[in-house]
Amino acid sequence: MVKSLCNLILSGICTGFLYAPAFLLAQSELEISVPELVPESVRQNDELSLDALSTTHRWGRTVEMEEPQREAYDLEMLLGLASQNNPTIRQARLQISGTLAQALQAGLYPNPTLSYKAENINSGGTPGEFQGAELEQRIVTADKLALSRNKYLQRAKVAEHQAVAQQFKVCNDVRIYYIQTLAAQEILVLRREMQKTAQDQMETTKELFNLGQANQVDLRAALADLRRHQLDVLAAENKVRQHFYKLTSLVGVELVPGPLQGSLENDYGMIDFDSAYATVLGESPELLAAYAKLKADHITVHRENVEWVPDIVVSGGSGYNFESQDPVANFSVRLEVPLYDRNQGTIRQAQADENRQRQEIRRIEMQLRMKLAEQYDSYITALQKIETYSDTILPETKKAYEQSLISYKNNREEWTVVLDDYREYTKRRMEQVENHLNKQSAEILINGYLLQGGLEAASTPTPPSHIDATPNPR
């Protein structure tokens, strides 16, 4: 009825017809010639644009993220930058260097001690019975130095596994924030389409008001709806910038804001839970580090078991006896008698830590299983949604919108209904973007051994629950 009335009023005055925006028709595969409701002069003088928002607060310039002349960032470049500049990867490498330095130090032989001795000075008016130099050397027994070095060399292997784990943490986070930024870019495009629909709704309501088919309540509601969609666009722009800054923080380089190149859609094949769990148990850097730590703890127990074996201290030197006027020499051998202290307490500490580490391995296995169950739930749910949306929901909502266009052309539907159907179709497309985001995020973590935390400090070779075997504790 509204269209017929408009055609009667505007017939003979202009060749414009009921308004159908080009971006809506572009989404439809139908070639429909839809007349224009709002005259061009009205559209050009319309003040209800995004710039008409009362807020003046902006997070940077929007065009920074969309400049066509700026080269888009791709995932491979960002991963390469992260491997070179992320501080936690450097920290993990330094943990290896530090542990290797400990191994070097632990295996060094003790230095000899050189001393000068003067005994019974002024005895009989002489400088003393003995004046001379003496050299003392500790001979380490029971292969203690080799065991100490092997213990720290094994801890260096722990640090190597942890460095690999840290690389996975960084790369997984870079991939996740990369697809989050891509998703935010796509949501921004769809939000702008929703805003365009709200603008069309506002213009239609204004024209209906001029024709007496709408009142002030309708105008105010349309304006409020338009403002809400404009704020949604601003929020989407902020979200793009937020994810981009998070991404560049993980990369370790303060990149200039710009668009990302890539797609949310991929098809790596269905992931099986049991196969994924077996892969995680067999290849997880966290578990490999835990097993390496267990071997280091076993060496520690062996090392503490021989700690009580006394070292031999040999000393000797030559000098001069001023009483007898003869050159003389000294020689001595000393060793500690392990009568009371045989390092019993420290051995028990080392054994307790070895047993604790066995339980740590089991804890990590169960924690990985729990994480995998959470991520697989997100993965399989998102995959189910993607298939259903692609096969049914999106095609049906698009057909509903296209049918509305046909009905509108045949004077059987109002233009506001067409706008509502298109809005519904756009909402479903935004939900599909979220589905792809959830699927890819879970897929990245499952394939990346469930490791996250690209800006958390690199782990040390000894876990927080480590029981340190310390002789003579105080």
C-alpha positions, 0 to 999 in steps of 0.5 A, spaced: 500 500 500 505 504 501 509 503 495 502 504 491 501 511 494 508 513 493 508 512 486 501 516 485 504 522 489 511 521 485 508 519 478 509 525 473 514 529 478 520 524 478 522 518 475 525 515 482 522 509 485 522 506 491 529 506 494 533 499 494 540 500 496 545 497 491 549 493 497 543 489 498 542 487 491 549 485 490 548 480 496 542 477 492 543 473 485 536 476 483 537 481 478 531 485 480 530 493 478 527 496 484 524 503 484 527 508 489 523 511 495 528 517 497 529 522 492 537 523 491 536 530 494 534 528 500 539 523 501 545 528 499 542 532 505 541 527 510 545 529 516 544 522 519 551 519 518 556 516 522 559 523 523 553 526 526 554 522 533 555 526 539 561 522 541 568 525 539 572 519 542 576 515 537 582 510 537 586 512 532 584 513 524 579 508 521 583 509 515 589 506 518 587 499 518 584 499 511 589 503 507 589 500 500 596 502 498 599 499 505 601 492 504 597 487 508 600 483 513 600 475 512 601 470 517 608 467 515 611 474 516 608 475 523 611 468 525 618 470 522 618 476 526 615 473 532 621 468 532 626 473 532 623 478 537 618 475 542 622 476 548 620 470 551 623 465 546 630 469 547 628 468 555 628 460 553 634 460 549 638 464 555 635 458 560 639 453 556 645 457 556 645 458 563 644 451 565 649 449 560 654 454 564 651 450 571 653 444 568 660 447 566 661 449 573 659 443 576 664 439 573 670 443 574 676 440 579 677 444 585 683 449 585 689 447 589 691 451 595 698 454 596 700 456 603 706 459 607 708 456 614 712 458 619 712 454 625 715 456 632 718 462 630 723 465 635 725 458 638 732 458 640 733 465 637 732 463 630 726 464 625 723 458 627 723 450 626 720 450 619 719 456 614 716 454 607 711 453 602 705 448 602 701 446 597 694 442 598 689 439 593 682 435 594 682 429 590 674 428 589 672 421 589 666 417 587 665 420 580 662 426 584 664 431 579 661 427 573 655 426 576 654 433 578 655 435 571 651 430 568 645 432 572 645 439 570 646 437 562 640 433 563 637 439 566 639 443 560 635 438 556 629 440 560 630 447 558 631 445 551 624 442 551 621 448 555 624 452 549 620 448 544 614 449 548 615 456 549 616 457 541 609 453 540 606 458 545 608 464 541 606 461 535 599 458 537 598 465 540 600 469 534 596 464 530 590 465 534 590 473 535 591 473 527 585 469 526 581 474 531 584 480 528 581 477 521 574 475 524 574 482 527 575 485 520 570 481 517 565 483 523 566 490 522 564 489 514 558 486 516 557 491 522 557 497 516 552 493 512 547 493 518 549 500 519 547 501 512 540 497 513 539 502 519 540 508 515 535 505 509 530 504 515 531 511 517 530 514 511 524 510 509 521 512 516 522 519 514 519 518 507 513 515 510 512 520 516 512 525 510 507 521 507 503 521 513 504 513 514 509 514 520 509 518 526 514 521 531 515 515 535 517 511 529 522 517 527 525 517 534 525 509 534 529 509 527 534 514 529 535 510 536 536 504 532 541 508 527 545 510 533 546 504 536 548 501 529 553 506 529 556 505 535 556 497 534 561 500 528 565 504 532 566 498 537 567 493 531 573 498 529 576 498 536 576 491 536 580 490 530 585 495 533 585 492 540 586 485 536 592 488 532 595 491 538 595 484 541 598 481 535 603 485 534 605 485 542 606 477 541 610 479 535 615 483 539 615 489 534 610 495 534 608 495 527 604 500 524 596 498 524 594 495 517 590 490 514 591 483 515 591 478 509 588 471 509 582 467 510 578 464 516 576 458 512 580 452 511 579 445 511 585 441 514 580 434 515 576 432 521 580 431 528 579 425 532 579 426 539 583 419 541 588 420 535 589 427 538 590 425 545 595 420 543 599 425 539 599 430 545 602 424 550 607 422 545 610 429 543 608 434 547 614 438 549 611 439 556 611 432 557 618 431 554 620 436 559 617 432 565 620 426 563 627 429 562 626 432 569 625 425 572 631 423 569 635 429 572 632 427 578 634 420 578 641 422 577 641 427 583 639 421 587 645 417 585 649 424 586 647 424 593 648 417 594 655 418 593 656 425 597 658 422 603 664 418 600 670 422 603 674 426 598 682 425 600 686 432 601 693 431 600 698 437 602 705 437 602 711 442 601 718 444 602 722 448 607 728 450 612 729 448 619 733 453 622 734 450 628 737 444 625 740 448 619 737 443 614 732 443 609 726 439 610 719 437 607 712 436 609 707 431 607 700 429 609 693 426 607 687 427 610 680 425 609 673 426 613 670 420 617 663 419 615 661 417 622 655 420 623 653 424 617 652 420 611 648 425 607 642 421 609 637 427 609 639 430 603 638 423 600 631 423 602 630 430 599 632 427 592 628 421 593 622 425 595 623 430 589 624 424 584 617 421 586 614 427 586 616 428 579 613 421 577 606 424 580 608 431 576 608 427 569 601 424 571 599 431 573 601 434 566 598 428 562 591 429 566 591 436 565 593 435 558 587 431 557 582 436 561 585 441 556 584 437 550 577 435 552 575 443 553 578 445 546 575 439 542 568 441 545 569 448 542 572 445 536 567 439 534 561 444 536 564 450 532 564 444 526 557 442 527 555 449 527 559 451 520 556 445 517 549 447 519 550 454 517 553 453 510 548 447 508 541 450 511 541 456 515 545 461 511 542 459 504 535 459 507 536 466 510 538 468 504 533 465 500 528 468 505 531 475 503 531 474 496 523 472 496 522 478 500 525 482 494 521 479 489 514 480 494 516 487 494 517 488 487 510 485 486 507 489 491 506 484 496 511 486 501 513 492 505 520 495 504 521 495 512 520 487 511 526 487 506 530 491 510 529 486 516 530 480 512 537 482 510 538 484 517 537 477 519 541 474 514 547 479 516 546 477 523 547 469 521 553 471 517 556 474 523 555 468 527 558 464 522 564 468 522 564 467 530 563 459 528 570 459 524 573 463 529 572 458 534 573 452 530 580 455 528 582 457 535 581 450 538 584 447 532 590 451 533 591 449 540 589 442 539 595 441 533 599 446 537 599 441 543 595 445 547 600 451 549 598 458 550 601 464 553 606 467 548 608 473 553 608 469 560 615 468 562 619 462 560 619 456 565 625 454 568 628 447 568 626 446 575 618 446 576 615 450 582 614 444 586 621 442 585 624 439 592 631 442 592 636 437 595 640 441 599 646 439 604 646 442 611 640 446 610 639 452 614 
